[in-house]
């Protein structure tokens, strides 16, 4: 009997509840005690699942993660619940009432679709993964809306569904896969499946996808959550060729306007650091135009202006000092300002933040942010604080 089957028994469910809050440091002692009354393989499965649930709480929230079932790859590769919910709401707003979720994994996206009132066919070719997806649909009371099928997605007929969602595997035996044609299934197959959808389609891809790999008839969206870039989505059935960056929570969406590169200008009083989704979407020019700002260097995604203007798409810092790259001068400045809490950001610099901290040895009651970057081609240190 596999681990999931063991955990779905009454004894397994009871044991999962018992080990729910076990800390890693206590696992050995807990395992030794529980093996007196339970089979060793069941105890190991329960403790392993408890560990996965604790990790998954970051993505799914403690309430859902505490009821769901996970695999190690499932925790790593599944969509964060907030991102999945946003995407599901987009499809619902487009009139989608049924979706074929191809490469469903442990069912994270299927759960979001079902909670948006969308019926789901969830497909995965791996028997163990499909079984976990089915268990999760049942655990969250969504089995009536989610049909889980174990199959090769390339052989599934999705013609009867309003929309298609494809989340190809982007990891192999050697780690992340960067070539979209090396995804499983390849991006070209996923695009073909998307074009057959009756109403809409969404393809989840890596945020580092080259812009030239985006099909002309797709809309490309880059999504960040809490400032961290999570994914890119290729939408079909929306606005072909459009580009947008969406920031969660919110959502707040910046649409591309096809602007030329911003002008380069001297560093002003304020420095703006665009959100990662904005940078990935190549929409720094849109942020710069809205702020009446310019670039500090033609190759660096920092924009600067003399005025502080509100924007959800970039974080503003007030710059107090501009120095040529010189660790000794920076150390002296920080000592003079009594800076003990130092945030180091870099763009266009090979110096590692932790390496710089060790060299300057910040000490004191004050805080500062230093940017290791280039200004008009010259290695530069900008010192300031959040505006």
C-alpha positions as CSV (number, residue, x, y, z in Angstrom):
1,X,0.0,0.0,0.0
2,X,1.4,3.4,-0.9
3,X,1.8,6.3,1.4
4,X,-1.4,8.1,0.3
5,X,-3.5,5.0,0.7
6,X,-2.1,4.5,4.2
7,X,-2.9,8.0,5.1
8,X,-6.5,7.8,3.8
9,X,-7.4,5.0,6.2
10,X,-9.1,5.9,9.5
11,X,-5.9,5.1,11.4
12,X,-3.8,7.2,9.0
13,X,-6.2,10.2,9.3
14,X,-6.1,10.0,13.1
15,X,-2.3,9.8,13.0
16,X,-2.1,12.8,10.7
17,X,-4.1,14.8,13.3
18,X,-1.8,13.7,16.1
19,X,1.5,14.7,14.3
20,X,0.1,17.9,12.7
21,X,2.3,20.3,14.7
22,X,5.4,18.2,15.1
23,X,8.5,20.3,14.9
24,X,11.4,18.9,12.9
25,X,13.6,18.7,16.0
26,X,11.0,16.4,17.6
27,X,10.4,14.0,14.8
28,X,12.7,11.3,16.0
29,X,11.3,11.2,19.5
30,X,7.7,11.3,18.1
31,X,8.4,8.5,15.6
32,X,9.9,6.3,18.3
33,X,6.9,6.8,20.5
34,X,4.3,6.2,17.8
35,X,5.9,3.1,16.4
36,X,5.0,1.3,19.6
37,X,1.4,1.4,18.6
38,X,1.4,1.9,14.8
39,X,3.1,0.4,11.8
40,X,6.5,2.0,11.0
41,X,5.6,2.8,7.4
42,X,2.4,4.5,8.5
43,X,4.3,6.6,11.1
44,X,6.9,7.6,8.5
45,X,4.2,8.5,6.0
46,X,2.3,10.6,8.5
47,X,5.4,12.5,9.7
48,X,6.5,13.1,6.1
49,X,3.1,14.4,5.2
50,X,3.0,16.7,8.2
51,X,6.3,18.1,7.1
52,X,5.0,18.8,3.6
53,X,1.8,20.4,5.0
54,X,3.9,22.8,7.1
55,X,5.9,23.8,4.0
56,X,2.7,24.1,1.9
57,X,1.1,26.5,4.4
58,X,3.1,29.4,2.8
59,X,1.4,28.7,-0.6
60,X,-2.0,27.4,0.4
61,X,-2.6,28.9,3.9
62,X,-2.6,26.9,7.1
63,X,-6.3,26.0,6.9
64,X,-6.2,24.4,3.5
65,X,-2.7,22.9,3.8
66,X,-3.7,21.2,7.0
67,X,-6.4,19.2,5.2
68,X,-4.6,18.6,1.8
69,X,-2.2,16.0,0.7
70,X,1.2,16.7,-1.0
71,X,4.1,15.3,-2.7
72,X,7.6,16.9,-2.5
73,X,7.4,18.0,-6.1
74,X,3.8,19.1,-5.6
75,X,4.7,21.6,-2.9
76,X,7.6,22.9,-5.0
77,X,5.8,23.3,-8.3
78,X,2.2,24.1,-7.4
79,X,0.8,27.5,-7.9
80,X,0.4,29.8,-4.9
81,X,-3.3,29.9,-3.9
82,X,-3.6,33.7,-4.3
83,X,-2.2,33.5,-7.9
84,X,-4.4,30.6,-8.8
85,X,-7.5,32.4,-7.4
86,X,-6.7,35.5,-9.4
87,X,-6.3,33.5,-12.6
88,X,-9.5,31.5,-11.9
89,X,-11.4,34.8,-11.4
90,X,-10.1,36.0,-14.8
91,X,-11.5,33.0,-16.5
92,X,-14.8,33.3,-14.6
93,X,-15.1,36.9,-15.7
94,X,-14.6,35.8,-19.3
95,X,-17.7,33.6,-19.0
96,X,-15.8,30.3,-18.6
97,X,-17.9,27.7,-16.8
98,X,-15.8,24.6,-17.5
99,X,-12.1,24.1,-17.9
100,X,-9.8,21.3,-18.8
101,X,-6.8,21.6,-16.4
102,X,-4.1,19.7,-18.2
103,X,-1.0,18.8,-16.1
104,X,-3.0,19.4,-13.0
105,X,-0.4,18.3,-10.5
106,X,-1.7,18.0,-7.0
107,X,-4.7,20.1,-7.9
108,X,-3.9,23.5,-6.7
109,X,-5.3,25.3,-9.8
110,X,-8.2,22.9,-10.1
111,X,-9.2,23.9,-6.5
112,X,-9.1,27.6,-7.4
113,X,-11.2,27.0,-10.5
114,X,-13.8,25.0,-8.6
115,X,-14.0,27.6,-5.9
116,X,-14.8,30.2,-8.6
117,X,-17.7,28.0,-9.7
118,X,-16.0,26.5,-12.7
119,X,-16.3,22.8,-13.4
120,X,-12.9,21.1,-13.9
121,X,-11.5,18.1,-15.7
122,X,-8.1,17.7,-14.0
123,X,-5.6,15.6,-15.9
124,X,-2.2,14.3,-14.9
125,X,-0.3,11.3,-16.3
126,X,1.4,10.3,-13.1
127,X,-0.8,7.9,-11.1
128,X,0.4,9.0,-7.7
129,X,0.0,12.7,-8.5
130,X,-3.5,12.2,-9.9
131,X,-4.4,10.3,-6.7
132,X,-3.3,13.2,-4.6
133,X,-5.3,15.6,-6.7
134,X,-8.4,13.5,-6.3
135,X,-7.8,13.2,-2.5
136,X,-7.4,17.0,-2.3
137,X,-10.7,17.6,-4.2
138,X,-12.4,15.4,-1.7
139,X,-10.7,16.8,1.4
140,X,-11.8,20.3,0.5
141,X,-15.4,19.3,-0.4
142,X,-14.9,20.0,-4.2
143,X,-15.2,16.5,-5.6
144,X,-18.6,17.4,-7.3
145,X,-16.8,20.1,-9.3
146,X,-13.5,18.4,-10.0
147,X,-13.2,15.2,-12.1
148,X,-9.6,13.9,-11.9
149,X,-8.4,11.7,-14.7
150,X,-5.1,9.8,-15.0
151,X,-4.0,10.2,-18.6
152,X,-1.5,11.6,-21.1
153,X,-2.7,15.2,-21.6
154,X,-1.7,15.1,-25.3
155,X,-4.4,12.4,-25.8
156,X,-7.2,14.2,-23.9
157,X,-10.1,15.6,-25.9
158,X,-10.9,19.0,-24.4
159,X,-13.3,20.1,-27.0
160,X,-16.3,20.0,-24.7
161,X,-14.8,22.6,-22.3
162,X,-15.0,26.4,-22.4
163,X,-11.4,26.8,-21.6
164,X,-8.1,25.0,-21.5
165,X,-5.4,25.6,-18.8
166,X,-2.0,24.0,-19.2
167,X,0.8,24.0,-16.7
168,X,3.7,22.1,-18.3
169,X,6.4,20.6,-16.2
170,X,9.4,23.0,-16.1
171,X,11.7,20.9,-14.0
172,X,13.8,17.9,-15.1
173,X,16.4,15.6,-13.5
174,X,18.9,18.5,-13.6
175,X,16.6,21.2,-12.2
176,X,14.7,24.0,-13.9
177,X,14.1,23.9,-17.7
178,X,14.5,27.2,-19.5
179,X,13.8,26.2,-23.1
180,X,10.0,26.3,-23.6
181,X,10.3,23.5,-26.1
182,X,11.8,21.3,-23.4
183,X,8.8,21.7,-21.2
184,X,6.7,18.6,-20.7
185,X,4.5,18.9,-22.8
186,X,6.4,21.4,-25.1
187,X,5.1,24.9,-25.3
188,X,4.3,24.4,-29.0
189,X,1.9,21.6,-28.1
190,X,0.3,23.7,-25.3
191,X,-0.2,26.6,-27.7
192,X,-1.9,24.3,-30.2
193,X,-4.2,23.1,-27.5
194,X,-5.0,26.6,-26.4
195,X,-5.9,27.7,-29.9
196,X,-8.5,24.9,-30.0
197,X,-10.3,26.2,-26.9
198,X,-13.9,27.4,-27.5
199,X,-13.7,30.5,-25.3
200,X,-10.3,31.1,-23.7
201,X,-7.1,29.5,-22.7
202,X,-4.3,30.2,-20.2
203,X,-0.8,28.7,-20.3
204,X,1.4,29.0,-17.2
205,X,5.0,29.5,-18.2
206,X,8.2,30.5,-16.4
207,X,8.6,34.3,-15.8
208,X,11.9,34.2,-17.6
209,X,10.3,33.2,-20.9
210,X,11.9,35.2,-23.8
211,X,9.4,37.8,-25.2
212,X,10.2,36.5,-28.7
213,X,8.8,33.1,-27.6
214,X,5.4,34.6,-26.9
215,X,3.0,33.7,-29.8
216,X,1.6,36.8,-31.7
217,X,-1.9,35.7,-31.0
218,X,-1.4,35.5,-27.2
219,X,-1.6,38.1,-24.5
220,X,1.4,37.9,-22.1
221,X,1.0,38.6,-18.4
222,X,3.6,38.6,-15.7
223,X,2.3,38.1,-12.1
224,X,4.0,39.0,-8.8
225,X,2.6,38.3,-5.3
226,X,3.9,40.4,-2.4
227,X,6.7,41.7,-4.6
228,X,8.0,38.2,-5.7
229,X,7.5,37.3,-9.4
230,X,5.7,34.0,-9.5
231,X,4.9,33.3,-13.1
232,X,3.9,34.4,-16.6
233,X,0.7,33.5,-18.3
234,X,-0.1,33.3,-22.0
235,X,-3.7,34.2,-22.6
236,X,-5.7,33.2,-25.6
237,X,-9.1,34.7,-26.4
238,X,-8.2,38.1,-24.9
239,X,-6.2,40.8,-26.7
240,X,-3.6,39.4,-29.0
241,X,-0.1,41.0,-28.6
242,X,-1.0,42.8,-25.4
243,X,1.4,42.8,-22.5
244,X,0.6,43.4,-18.8
245,X,2.1,43.2,-15.4
246,X,-0.2,42.3,-12.5
247,X,0.7,42.8,-8.8
248,X,-1.0,40.8,-6.1
249,X,-2.6,41.4,-3.7
250,X,-4.9,43.8,-5.4
251,X,-4.9,43.0,-8.2
252,X,-3.3,46.0,-9.8
253,X,-2.5,45.7,-13.5
254,X,-0.3,47.8,-15.7
255,X,-0.9,47.6,-19.4
256,X,1.8,48.0,-22.0
257,X,1.5,51.1,-24.2
258,X,4.3,50.3,-26.6
259,X,6.5,53.1,-25.4
260,X,10.1,53.6,-26.4
261,X,12.9,53.3,-23.9
262,X,12.9,56.1,-21.3
263,X,15.4,58.9,-21.4
264,X,18.5,58.6,-19.3
265,X,19.0,61.4,-16.7
266,X,21.1,62.3,-13.7
267,X,20.0,60.7,-10.4
268,X,17.3,62.9,-8.8
269,X,16.1,63.1,-5.2
270,X,14.1,59.9,-5.6
271,X,14.9,56.4,-7.0
272,X,12.1,54.1,-8.0
273,X,12.6,50.3,-8.1
274,X,10.0,48.8,-10.4
275,X,8.2,45.6,-9.3
276,X,9.8,42.5,-10.7
277,X,6.7,41.7,-12.8
278,X,7.0,45.2,-14.4
279,X,10.6,44.5,-15.3
280,X,9.9,41.1,-16.7
281,X,7.1,42.5,-18.8
282,X,9.4,45.2,-20.2
283,X,7.1,47.9,-18.9
284,X,9.6,50.1,-17.1
285,X,9.0,52.8,-19.7
286,X,5.3,52.9,-18.7
287,X,6.3,53.4,-15.1
288,X,8.8,56.1,-16.0
289,X,6.3,58.0,-18.1
290,X,3.7,57.9,-15.3
291,X,6.3,59.3,-12.8
292,X,7.9,61.8,-15.3
293,X,11.1,59.9,-14.5
294,X,14.1,58.7,-16.4
295,X,16.6,55.9,-16.2
296,X,19.8,56.2,-14.3
297,X,21.5,54.1,-17.0
298,X,20.3,52.7,-20.3
299,X,20.8,49.1,-19.1
300,X,19.5,49.4,-15.6
301,X,15.9,49.1,-14.5
302,X,16.0,51.9,-11.9
303,X,14.2,55.1,-12.7
304,X,14.7,58.5,-11.0
305,X,12.9,61.8,-10.6
306,X,12.9,64.9,-8.5
307,X,9.4,64.4,-7.3
308,X,7.8,61.8,-5.1
309,X,4.7,60.4,-6.8
310,X,2.5,57.5,-5.7
311,X,2.6,54.3,-7.8
312,X,1.8,50.7,-7.0
313,X,4.2,49.5,-9.6
314,X,7.5,50.7,-8.0
315,X,9.0,51.2,-4.6
316,X,10.3,54.7,-4.0
317,X,13.5,55.6,-2.1
318,X,14.8,59.0,-1.1
319,X,18.5,59.2,-2.1
320,X,20.8,61.1,0.3
321,X,24.2,60.2,-1.2
322,X,25.8,59.2,-4.5
323,X,29.3,57.8,-4.4
324,X,31.6,56.1,-6.9
325,X,32.0,52.5,-6.0
326,X,34.4,52.6,-3.1
327,X,33.9,50.4,0.0
328,X,36.1,52.5,2.2
329,X,34.1,55.6,1.5
330,X,30.8,53.8,2.0
331,X,32.1,52.4,5.3
332,X,33.1,55.8,6.5
333,X,29.7,57.3,5.5
334,X,27.8,54.6,7.3
335,X,29.9,55.0,10.4
336,X,29.2,58.8,10.4
337,X,25.5,58.1,10.0
338,X,25.5,55.4,12.7
339,X,23.9,52.9,10.3
340,X,23.5,49.5,11.9
341,X,20.7,48.1,9.8
342,X,21.8,48.0,6.2
343,X,19.7,46.8,3.3
344,X,21.8,46.1,0.2
345,X,20.2,46.0,-3.3
346,X,22.1,45.5,-6.5
347,X,21.4,45.8,-10.2
348,X,24.3,45.8,-12.7
349,X,26.9,44.9,-10.0
350,X,28.8,41.7,-9.4
351,X,29.3,42.4,-5.7
352,X,27.2,40.2,-3.4
353,X,25.2,42.0,-0.7
354,X,26.4,39.8,2.1
355,X,30.0,40.3,1.0
356,X,29.5,44.1,1.2
357,X,27.9,43.9,4.7
358,X,30.9,42.0,6.0
359,X,33.3,44.6,4.7
360,X,31.5,47.7,5.9
361,X,30.5,46.2,9.3
362,X,27.4,48.4,10.0
363,X,26.8,49.4,13.6
364,X,24.5,51.9,15.2
365,X,20.8,52.7,15.8
366,X,19.9,53.9,12.3
367,X,19.0,52.2,9.0
368,X,19.8,52.8,5.4
369,X,19.6,51.2,2.0
370,X,22.5,51.1,-0.5
371,X,22.1,50.4,-4.2
372,X,25.1,48.9,-6.0
373,X,24.5,49.8,-9.6
374,X,25.7,51.8,-12.6
375,X,24.9,55.4,-13.3
376,X,25.6,56.5,-16.9
377,X,27.9,53.5,-17.2
378,X,29.9,54.1,-14.0
379,X,29.9,51.7,-11.0
380,X,28.0,53.7,-8.3
381,X,26.7,53.4,-4.8
382,X,23.5,55.2,-4.0
383,X,22.5,55.6,-0.4
384,X,19.0,56.4,0.9
385,X,15.9,55.1,2.6
386,X,12.4,54.2,1.7
387,X,10.4,57.3,0.9
